[in-house]
Each structure stands twice: as structure tokens, then as C-alpha cells.
Amino acid sequence: MIKNNKGLTLAELVLAAFILSFVLCGLLLLFTNCVLLNASSRDLSVATSHAEYVLEEIRAANFTGLEARIANGGASGWDLNSADLSAAPYGFTILPAENITTGVFQSGNPLGVWVTVNWSDRVNRPRSTELRTSVTNY
């Protein structure tokens, strides 16, 4: 005689709950990583736009004395700290511990210029990005 018991046994329910919890933990980990990756990508995009802005200012400046102005940094150059970035004329939304440094990698005409943006990410790890270009007097 065959009994037709409808429903699930306790062992089947425990196994189903284990599989469901394993899948949900994986999805939670995936979601967390996506949020962190999104924040990291946003920070890199902001830092790159700040570097591009400084490079455009350098390109628009008078070429005469440009190399000395870049090498000088500080008040007459484009080396900027968080306070400089948030004040006029920049008014940027700044990243944590952000600063911008500029330098020359090739003297003369064309003048090779680099701009580095340093900042800290969400867990206080130092991050940076650098852009390089050549500026000429022609």
C-alpha cells in the first residue's frame, strides 16, 4: 500500500532554507561590492575632472614664465589643497584629504606638464590619479 503524503519533510525544509540563505548572502555581498565600486568610480571621476580643469587652466595661461610658475607651485602656481579647491574660483566638491600637485616632466617648447590628484577613499586608503600633457607656444 502506497501512502501519498503531501508536503515537505523537515530535512527538505532545512535544506531549502540553507540554499536560500547561501544565495541571499551571495547577493548581499554582490550588492555591497557594487556600492563600494560605485563610490570608488565616482571619486576617480571627480578627481579626473579636477585634474582636467587644472590642465585647462595651465593651457590657457600665458606661455612666458609658465614653467617657472608650475615649478613654483604654492601661491602663484596650481598646487592646491582642500581649502583652495573649495574656495573661489574653483568651488569644487572636494574629496577627503584631496590635494593637487603639478610639475614639469619636459622643459622647453613643448612643455611637458603633469597634474596629480591625491585623495583618501572611504576606508582612508590613499588614492591618486595623474594626467600628463604637452603645452606649446605655437
PyMOL commands that set and color helices and strands:
alter all, ss='L'
color gray80, all
select helices_A, chain A and resi 10-60+66-72+82-86
alter helices_A, ss='H'
color red, helices_A
select strands_A, chain A and resi 99-106+111-120+126-135
alter strands_A, ss='S'
color yellow, strands_A
deselect
rebuild
show_as cartoon
